[in-house]
Structures are given as C-alpha cells and as structure tokens.
Amino acid sequence: SGTAAPKMAQGVTERKLIRTVTLTMRTGNYDEDLRSIQSLVTSVGGYEEYHYESGDTASGDVRYVEMTLRIPADQLDSFLGGIDGIGRVVNRSENTIDRTTEYYDNETRLNTLNTKMTRLNELLAQAENIEDILAIETQISDTQYEIDMLTGNQLNIDRQVDMSTVVISLKEDKPTEITPEMTFGQKLSRAVKSSWENFAEF
C-alpha cells in the first residue's frame, strides 16, 4: 500500500468504481416497453444476468418482470438516458462502491508474492537434501495459493468495474375496474377493495 498511495494521490491510478443502479418502473404498454428495454440492453453491449416474470392477462393479473442487467460501465449513462423514454420510472437509486485502495493494495501484495516465488524456485534448484526440498516446496505451495486467491479477487473487481449492474422492476398498470354501468354501492365496494389491495402491496 505504500507504493499505491502516492500514485493515487497524483491522480495517475485508475479508480476502481463499481456502479449499481436500481429502477422501479410502471407501464401501460408492457409488451412493447419490455421489448424496448431488452433492445436497449443489446444496443449498448449488455446482457441479462437474471430474468423473472409473473402475471397472466387471461386471468386478470397484472404482469411483472424483474431483471438484473450487466451494462458496460462506459455505456451506463447512455443506457439510463434511453430508459427515460420507456415507461415511467417511479423510483431510482444508485450506489457506487470505491474499491481502488483494495485493488492496488492487492496489486502490491501480488508483486511481493511473485518476487518471493521467484526466490523460492531459485532456492529449490539449489537445495540438496530432502528436508530442505520438502520445506521449500511447502512454501511454494502456500505462496501459489495466496497468488491465486489475490489474482481471482483482482479479476472479480475488474469484471464488476467494467460491467455495471442495473436492476429493473417493471410492472404493468392495473386496468380500470370501475365502469359507468356500476351502481354507487358497487363502485364503493370496488374502491374499498382496490384501496386495501394497494395498501397490502405497499
């Protein structure tokens, strides 16, 4: 970390920022807007990581879909701009995690471990008795394990930085249930029922 901090202070190091956006949306044109979102994802080079859909228009249920999308980080703002023209966004939240310090601390540790590994291999080549060879091989194995763990962590951070996460919940608007032919009592009953359903949903 002693070598990484000065580089960060000078603004030379690339920051490792992981962005996650959550959108709650409503639509009166469910099929069309769902297709538009999926087309927009493809157009910016993203993909669907998770897709769950429920609801059945035949039985009168409103339809609902939840999607977890992976969007290239450099296309995220463009994607969100395109979403503004689809359906209605009723709730939006964004979270950014800065893993810069962790990333470059890991990089420094990897450099140290790789130097250690080089030295251990040199010692192994010079070892003459079984006890020394076994002891050095044990250290090589432990060092390689640490290198693999840190390398995997670095790759995971890079993937999360390169591909931002967007979680979208899209719900179809409820069709109106009160018609002019209903009596006042029927309208009142439907209104109370709808009010309780909305309360329960909330």
N, C-alpha and C positions, 0 to 999 in steps of 0.2 A: 504493500500500500504506500510505502514511502516513495516509490518511483511513480506511482499512478497519480497521486495527489497533485504534484507540481504540473503535470501535463494537463489535468483538468482545470487547474487554476488559470492556465494560459489560454484556455479555450481551444486547445488542439484536439483533445479527445472527443470522439463522437459520443453523445449522450445516448444511453440505452433506456428509452422511454416506451412503456407498454400502455397502449390506449385501449380502453373498453367503453363502448357506448351502448346504452340500453334505451330502447324506444318502445313506447306503448302507443298503438295506432288503432283508429277506428275507420271503417269504410262502408259506404253504401254500394260499392261495386267490388265485391270480394274477389271474384274470379279474375277480373281484369287487373286489379291492384296487386294481387298475389303474383300474377304473371309479370307485371311491370317490375316488381321488386326483384324477382329471380333473373329477369333480363338485365337489370341494372347491375346485379352482382356479377354476372358473366362478363358484362362490358368493361368492368374495371379490373378483371382478372382475379376475382374472388371465387369462393365456393361455399356451399352449405356444409357445415360440420354436423348439424343436428336439425331435424325437422319433425315436428309433431303436429298433427292436425286432427281436429274433432268437430262434431256437429253434423246435422243432417237436415237439409232443407225440406226433404219429403215429410219428415215428422214435425216440422215447425221449429226445429232447434237452430239457433244462430251458429254460424261456423266460426272456427277459431284456429289460428295457426301460431306456433311458436318456433322460431328459427334462430339458430346460432350460426352466424356467418363469420368467415375469415376473409378480411379485406386487406389488400396490400396497404401498408402504412402510408405510402406516398399518394394513395388514391382515396384515403378515408374521407377527407374533406369534400372531395368531388362526389363521392358516393352519398354523403349526407346531404349535399346540396340537391342531388337528384331525388332523394327520398322526400324532400319538402314538397315536391309536386305530386306525390302519390298519397291518396287517402288524407287522413288528418292525424297529425302527431299530437297526442293529448298529454304525453309525459315523456321527458327526455332527461337522462342523466349521463354524465361522462366521468370516468375515473382514469387517472394517469399515474402509473407506478414508475418511479425512477430507480432503475437497478444499475446505474452507472458505476457507483462505488463498488458494489458487489462484483460486477463484471471484471473491472480492472484489478481488483484485489485477487480474484481468481487467476487472472492472466499472470500476475506477478508470481503467485504460488506455482503455477504451471511451469514458468521459466525456471524457478528454483528446483522443482522436481525433475525436470528434464536434464538440468545440469547434474543433479545428483545421480540420475540414472546413467548418464554417460560415465561418471566416475566409478559407479558400481560395476559396470561392464568392464572397465579397464582393470579394476581390482580382481574381478573374476578371472580374467585372462591371465593374471599374474599369480593367482592362488595355486599352491602346490599340494596342500593336504585336504582331506575330505571335510574336516571340521570347518575350515575356512570357506571352502566352496559352498557347503550347506548354509552357513550363516549368511554369506553374500547373496546366495540365491533367494533366501527368505526375504532379505531386504529389497531385492529386486522385485519380488512378487508384491510386497506391500506397497512399494513405490509405484508400480504399474497400476495397482488398484486405485490409488489416490489420483493418478493421472487420468485414468478412465472416468472416474466419478466427476472430476472437475471439468473434463472435456465435454461430457454429457450435459452438465449443467450449463456450460457456455453455449452449446448448441441449442439448448432449450430456450435460453434467454434470447438468442439471436432469432429463433423462429417466432417468439412472441412479439419481439420488436418489429420484425419485418411484416408480420401479418396481424393487424389489429382485429379485435373481436367486436362484433355488433350483434346484440341480442334484440330481436324484434318480436313483439307480441301483437298480432293483427287480429282484430275481432270485427265481425260483421255487425252492422247496426240492426237492432230489433225492428221488424216490420210493425207498423202501427196496428194496434188491436182494437181501437175504438172506432166504430163506424156510425154514420148518421142514423142508421136504422135501429140502433140500440136504444132501449128505454133509459131514463135517467138512472134507475136502480142498477141496470146492467153496466152502464158507464162507470158509476161509482164503484161497483164491485170490481170491475176490471182495473180501475185506477188504484184502488187499495192493494189489490194483488200485485200489480206492477211495482208499486212503491215498496212493498215488502221484498219482492224479488231483487230489486235494485239495491235495497239495504243489505240483504243477505250476500249478494255478490260483492258489495263494497267491503 
